[in-house]
Amino acid sequence: MELHYRLEEEDFLTFQLYTASKSPTIQRKKRQSHWVLTGSLAVLALLSFLRQEWGLGTYWGATAVLIGLFYPRYFRWRYKRHYLNHIREHYQNRIGLPSTLSLEGTQLSAADSVGSSQVEWSQVSHVNRLPNHWFIQLRSGVALLVPSSAVDNESAFLAVFTENEIPIENHLNWNW
């Protein structure tokens, strides 16, 4: 089976955001920032109220509530913007270039205008399946990105990985 596709900016962004969403470090950072910021503002509100500074206490309290409600949305926006800038800076020469992925025999072969590589099936860790992408994760930590639009015959594509005993993790409900 041979696939031909072009990776666009959105494909790289989806991979970066998916990886970030599964990172325990980033999730811990998100929780800590959210609670430290909200808690600090709530303490400022409490201290202001104890000193009978009603206006300042109301300001800090309202700010704590707003931060508590909207920080997760802000965090997602900030990380998306960060990764988009990163992709535009570091992947600008790879966006839109034709790529080929061959899944035959004892290995898979990937090629684009930069170079080519052959990977033994034993070096494929697992496959992450998202609504619009497939990420073939290698044991070295590198991943091959394949847009779902490039896969014409999904059952044959899945069969290749099943035959080689590579687990497929379905994340069809994933969103950033």
Contacts in CASP RR format, 6 or more apart in sequence:
PFRMAT RR
TARGET T0000
AUTHOR 0000-0000-0000
METHOD contacts of the structure
MODEL  1
MELHYRLEEEDFLTFQLYTASKSPTIQRKKRQSHWVLTGSLAVLALLSFL
RQEWGLGTYWGATAVLIGLFYPRYFRWRYKRHYLNHIREHYQNRIGLPST
LSLEGTQLSAADSVGSSQVEWSQVSHVNRLPNHWFIQLRSGVALLVPSSA
VDNESAFLAVFTENEIPIENHLNWNW
1 102 0 8 1.000
1 103 0 8 1.000
1 104 0 8 1.000
1 153 0 8 1.000
1 156 0 8 1.000
1 157 0 8 1.000
1 160 0 8 1.000
2 100 0 8 1.000
2 101 0 8 1.000
2 102 0 8 1.000
2 103 0 8 1.000
2 104 0 8 1.000
3 100 0 8 1.000
3 101 0 8 1.000
3 102 0 8 1.000
3 103 0 8 1.000
3 146 0 8 1.000
3 150 0 8 1.000
3 151 0 8 1.000
4 98 0 8 1.000
4 99 0 8 1.000
4 100 0 8 1.000
4 150 0 8 1.000
5 98 0 8 1.000
5 99 0 8 1.000
5 101 0 8 1.000
5 146 0 8 1.000
5 147 0 8 1.000
5 149 0 8 1.000
5 150 0 8 1.000
6 96 0 8 1.000
6 97 0 8 1.000
6 98 0 8 1.000
6 99 0 8 1.000
7 94 0 8 1.000
7 95 0 8 1.000
7 96 0 8 1.000
7 97 0 8 1.000
7 99 0 8 1.000
7 145 0 8 1.000
7 147 0 8 1.000
8 95 0 8 1.000
8 96 0 8 1.000
8 147 0 8 1.000
9 84 0 8 1.000
9 87 0 8 1.000
9 88 0 8 1.000
9 91 0 8 1.000
9 95 0 8 1.000
11 133 0 8 1.000
11 145 0 8 1.000
11 147 0 8 1.000
12 87 0 8 1.000
12 91 0 8 1.000
12 94 0 8 1.000
12 95 0 8 1.000
12 145 0 8 1.000
13 80 0 8 1.000
13 83 0 8 1.000
13 84 0 8 1.000
13 87 0 8 1.000
14 130 0 8 1.000
14 132 0 8 1.000
14 133 0 8 1.000
14 176 0 8 1.000
15 133 0 8 1.000
15 135 0 8 1.000
15 143 0 8 1.000
15 145 0 8 1.000
16 83 0 8 1.000
16 86 0 8 1.000
16 87 0 8 1.000
17 79 0 8 1.000
17 80 0 8 1.000
17 83 0 8 1.000
17 176 0 8 1.000
18 128 0 8 1.000
18 130 0 8 1.000
18 133 0 8 1.000
18 135 0 8 1.000
18 171 0 8 1.000
18 174 0 8 1.000
18 176 0 8 1.000
20 26 0 8 1.000
20 79 0 8 1.000
20 83 0 8 1.000
21 27 0 8 1.000
21 174 0 8 1.000
21 176 0 8 1.000
26 79 0 8 1.000
30 72 0 8 1.000
30 75 0 8 1.000
33 71 0 8 1.000
33 75 0 8 1.000
34 68 0 8 1.000
34 71 0 8 1.000
34 72 0 8 1.000
34 75 0 8 1.000
37 67 0 8 1.000
37 68 0 8 1.000
37 71 0 8 1.000
38 64 0 8 1.000
38 67 0 8 1.000
38 68 0 8 1.000
38 71 0 8 1.000
39 64 0 8 1.000
41 60 0 8 1.000
41 61 0 8 1.000
41 63 0 8 1.000
41 64 0 8 1.000
41 67 0 8 1.000
42 60 0 8 1.000
42 61 0 8 1.000
42 64 0 8 1.000
44 57 0 8 1.000
44 60 0 8 1.000
44 61 0 8 1.000
44 64 0 8 1.000
45 57 0 8 1.000
45 58 0 8 1.000
45 59 0 8 1.000
45 60 0 8 1.000
45 61 0 8 1.000
45 63 0 8 1.000
45 64 0 8 1.000
48 54 0 8 1.000
48 55 0 8 1.000
48 56 0 8 1.000
48 57 0 8 1.000
48 59 0 8 1.000
48 60 0 8 1.000
49 57 0 8 1.000
76 176 0 8 1.000
80 176 0 8 1.000
87 95 0 8 1.000
94 112 0 8 1.000
94 114 0 8 1.000
97 112 0 8 1.000
97 113 0 8 1.000
97 114 0 8 1.000
98 112 0 8 1.000
98 113 0 8 1.000
99 110 0 8 1.000
99 111 0 8 1.000
99 112 0 8 1.000
100 109 0 8 1.000
100 110 0 8 1.000
100 111 0 8 1.000
100 112 0 8 1.000
101 108 0 8 1.000
101 109 0 8 1.000
101 110 0 8 1.000
101 111 0 8 1.000
101 144 0 8 1.000
101 146 0 8 1.000
101 150 0 8 1.000
102 108 0 8 1.000
102 109 0 8 1.000
102 110 0 8 1.000
102 111 0 8 1.000
103 157 0 8 1.000
103 160 0 8 1.000
106 120 0 8 1.000
106 121 0 8 1.000
107 118 0 8 1.000
107 119 0 8 1.000
107 120 0 8 1.000
107 121 0 8 1.000
108 118 0 8 1.000
108 119 0 8 1.000
108 121 0 8 1.000
108 124 0 8 1.000
108 136 0 8 1.000
108 144 0 8 1.000
109 116 0 8 1.000
109 117 0 8 1.000
109 118 0 8 1.000
109 119 0 8 1.000
110 116 0 8 1.000
110 117 0 8 1.000
110 119 0 8 1.000
110 144 0 8 1.000
111 117 0 8 1.000
119 138 0 8 1.000
121 164 0 8 1.000
121 166 0 8 1.000
123 138 0 8 1.000
123 139 0 8 1.000
123 140 0 8 1.000
124 136 0 8 1.000
124 137 0 8 1.000
124 138 0 8 1.000
124 139 0 8 1.000
124 161 0 8 1.000
124 164 0 8 1.000
124 166 0 8 1.000
125 137 0 8 1.000
125 138 0 8 1.000
125 139 0 8 1.000
125 141 0 8 1.000
125 166 0 8 1.000
126 137 0 8 1.000
126 166 0 8 1.000
126 167 0 8 1.000
126 168 0 8 1.000
126 169 0 8 1.000
127 134 0 8 1.000
127 135 0 8 1.000
127 136 0 8 1.000
127 137 0 8 1.000
127 161 0 8 1.000
127 166 0 8 1.000
127 167 0 8 1.000
127 168 0 8 1.000
127 169 0 8 1.000
128 134 0 8 1.000
128 135 0 8 1.000
128 137 0 8 1.000
128 143 0 8 1.000
128 169 0 8 1.000
128 171 0 8 1.000
129 168 0 8 1.000
129 169 0 8 1.000
129 170 0 8 1.000
129 171 0 8 1.000
129 172 0 8 1.000
130 148 0 8 1.000
130 171 0 8 1.000
130 172 0 8 1.000
130 174 0 8 1.000
131 148 0 8 1.000
131 172 0 8 1.000
131 173 0 8 1.000
131 174 0 8 1.000
132 147 0 8 1.000
132 148 0 8 1.000
132 149 0 8 1.000
133 145 0 8 1.000
133 146 0 8 1.000
133 147 0 8 1.000
133 148 0 8 1.000
134 145 0 8 1.000
134 146 0 8 1.000
134 147 0 8 1.000
134 148 0 8 1.000
134 151 0 8 1.000
134 157 0 8 1.000
135 143 0 8 1.000
135 144 0 8 1.000
135 145 0 8 1.000
135 146 0 8 1.000
136 143 0 8 1.000
136 144 0 8 1.000
136 146 0 8 1.000
137 143 0 8 1.000
138 144 0 8 1.000
151 157 0 8 1.000
158 168 0 8 1.000
161 168 0 8 1.000
162 168 0 8 1.000
END
